[in-house]
Amino acid sequence: MEKRDLVIRFGGETGGGLQSIGQLVTKAAATVGFQVLTFYSPPAEIKGGQAVFEVRLSGEQLYARAETLDILWAFDEEGYENGIKDLRPGGLLLYDPSDMGAPPAGDYRALAVPVTEIAKTRLRFERGKNVVAFGMAAALFDLPKEPLVDLLKKQFKRHLDLLPQNVTALEAGITWVEEHVPDRAQYRLQAAPPIPGVMVLNGNQALSLGALAAGCRFLAGYPITPATEIMEFMAANLPGLGGTVVQAEDEISAMGMVLGASYAGKKAMTSTSGPGFSLMIEMLGLSSMAELPCVIVDAQRAGPSTGMPTRHEQGDLNLAVYGGHGEAPKFVFAPVSVRDCFNTTVDAFNFAENYQLPVILLQDTVLAVRTESVKRPELEAVRPASRLLIDVANGHSNGHVENGHASATDDGEQEGAARYARYASTPNGVSPTSIPGMAGGEYVATGLEHNEQGALRYDPATHSRMTEKRHRKLAAAAAEAPEPLRFGDEDAEVGIISWGSTAGAVIEAIQRLHAQGLKAELLAPKMLWPIPDHQVGEFIRRKQRVLVAEVNYSQQYATILRARYGTHLESVTTYGGVPFRIDELVEAIKGKVAVHA
């Protein structure tokens, strides 16, 4: 069978250049038309520790990390020991004799590549070591030289005086491979024709672009892995659009600033990970009670506590759905790919604005750091929503203002006074709001229970009425949930429900099953809470067996769905801090599906 992809892993001590080499290979492959998908696993330590950077390229669409490697480039002994078990039989092991000794014989081909010696001795340009390695990797995949030179020009545009030396280093790496590895046919793939407008970016960058396109103009946050890049990206780009980024002293302050900006009429967000999100929970309730829209990005990592900061887990769903005291309605969304990080972030802002509630966007480590080649988003197709405001010219908003004619009350309402009903009851629970300075739009946004005018009330009737009002938003929003990701055979008896980046691994598992004559279908909702029954329920009802695949121990999404649809839903989980292997999913699904007729 013709090979559809190639995978190279750079493994070794962080700081040795493996990430920069991997990113150069990624960009070069995407430039000439390959579909590219990466996997990056840095150490948790601030300085030092083992890292892995994998590049998977193909002429076809890719959805997940591959299980086996065609090439392992070991930057040191530990990189070799950690990666050799994943190198396919007959695969190629590369190592620099200056970094490690000759490895033992095995079911692989070992090749010593004198990167250090070429850069330091032959070229007398030790700083060009990574570019020599880049040239070697590119030559193995038979990538054309011209795009590589153009890439170096962009990469070193601030140091153009060093460009001639870097080009020489690139050529030296290419020449060495051409002379010493003549049998490279097994590392060649047919690339697709280059697509205009292709971008190479990771999920955090795509998410940030989606926030900008949706109209976000304020971000407050505190650095935390793997969400920090969102704040860095926004800090570099938001001020140019008239927006503001604040690095707060902690996550509690960041959430308070976001709600203050929202009260002032700005589309606002924060980005964090599980430990920081935990600190935001009380303020999350204030967002629900005061009906202040905002977006909270939780880039999940393995927990609990500080856990494994650079490892993958879908462990924060329960916290997102159920976290908080009292009954505070909120929305929970999750993107399913790097490209979808853009779209789902736009949806998150639109639902926050339309329903005046917080939206929790569950990013995960795989998507946060994964680099993909994606088509440039069509900005002209983005339709940013804006919150419903009072109509000052026509007496606020279509009769939603309630006039008080009762006697003076304990909160100072005067007999006959007409007050703006900020929290007026409506069929979908959404009331017209105002921005400070709007005539007649004065109101108090409080975390205490209140009546329609915002006056404090603690009586049972008011609390019941306002609780129902706030929760009506959930039912209305669920009916308008973004379209889920669907993949596979609609007539398959077995369905797999998944969410987040796990959906990509399920897609590739279904593709492998299909090649074996087996059918299955995937549903990956973008809105996880509230449950959009017309999507999830409909899918479950037309399948004989349904599996829920997720990266956590306690079957969090499966448990939420069982509470709604019954205990017959089955679970497939992994929880070692790494994403699903595609073959794990294939084996889990196999035997539950019927062979094609």
Secondary structure, DSSP 8 states (H G I E B T S, - for coil): ----EEEEEEEEETTSSHHHHHHHHHHHHHHTT-EEEEEEE--SSSS--EEEEEEEEESS---S--SSEEEEEESSHHHHHHHGGGEEEEEEEEE-TTTS------SEEEEE--HHHIIIIISS-GGGHHHHHHHHHHHHTT--HHHHHHHHHHHTGGGGGGHHHHHHHHHHHHHHHHHH----GGG--------TTEEEEEHHHHHHHHHHHHT--EEEE---TTTHHHHHHHHHHSGGGT-EEEE-SSHHHHHHHHHHHHHTT--EEEEE-HHHHHHTHHHHHHHHHHT--EEEEEEE-B-STT-BTTS-----HHHHHH-SSS----EEE---SHHHHHHHHHHHHHHHHHHTSEEEEEEEHHHHH-EEEEE---GGG-------B-BGGGTBSTT---B--S---TT---TT-B---TT---TTS---B--TT-TT------SS-B-TTS-B--SHHHHHHHHHHHHHHHHHHHTT----EEEE-TT-SEEEEE-TTHHHHHHHHHHHHHHTTB--EEEE-SEEES--TTTHHHHHHT-SEEEEEESSSS-HHHHHHHHHH-TT-EEEE--SSS---HHHHHHHHTTSS-B--
